[in-house]
Amino acid sequence: MLIAADRDHKPLVCPSCDCTVIERTPRRPPRGAPELGRITLHCSACGRSAVYLAVANPGTQHQVEGSKE
């Protein structure tokens, strides 16, 4: 849920503790700038973390962990 909200540019809320103070690394680039690479989201209250890979075209995203091809 946290990753989906970040990808959709929606407000971030921790699904574990409902905290709205989420640290995003790296910071979001200016609107329209391409975003590539590893994105880390970290809740400042409970410490929950989520990590995902941003790719140039959202239609080509693939699951990285546990993928068998």
C-alpha positions in Angstrom: 0.0 0.0 0.0 2.8 2.4 0.8 4.6 1.7 -2.4 1.4 2.0 -4.5 0.7 5.4 -2.8 4.2 6.7 -3.6 4.0 5.6 -7.2 0.7 7.3 -7.6 2.0 10.5 -5.9 -0.6 10.2 -3.1 0.0 11.1 0.6 2.1 8.5 2.4 0.6 6.8 5.5 2.3 3.9 7.2 0.1 0.8 7.0 1.4 -0.4 10.4 0.9 2.6 12.6 -0.9 5.2 10.5 1.9 7.7 10.9 2.1 10.3 8.1 5.8 11.1 8.6 7.5 8.9 5.9 11.1 9.5 4.8 11.6 9.0 1.1 15.1 8.4 -0.3 16.0 9.8 -2.7 13.7 12.8 -2.5 11.0 13.1 -5.2 12.4 14.8 -8.4 10.7 17.9 -9.9 7.4 17.1 -11.7 8.0 15.6 -15.1 11.6 14.5 -14.4 12.3 10.8 -14.9 12.7 8.7 -11.8 14.9 5.7 -12.0 16.5 3.4 -9.5 15.9 2.3 -5.9 13.3 4.1 -3.8 13.3 3.6 0.0 10.3 4.6 2.2 10.9 4.6 6.0 8.3 5.3 8.7 9.7 7.7 11.4 7.4 6.3 14.1 7.6 2.5 13.9 10.6 2.0 11.6 8.7 0.1 8.9 10.6 0.2 5.6 9.6 -0.5 2.0 11.9 -0.5 -1.0 11.1 -0.7 -4.7 12.7 0.0 -8.1 11.4 2.8 -10.2 11.6 2.4 -13.9 11.1 4.8 -16.8 7.9 3.2 -18.1 5.4 2.1 -15.4 4.0 -0.5 -17.9 7.3 -2.4 -17.8 7.7 -2.9 -14.0 8.6 -6.4 -12.9 8.7 -7.9 -9.5 12.3 -8.3 -8.5 12.3 -10.5 -5.4 11.1 -14.1 -5.8 10.9 -13.7 -9.6 11.4 -17.0 -11.5 11.8 -16.6 -15.2 
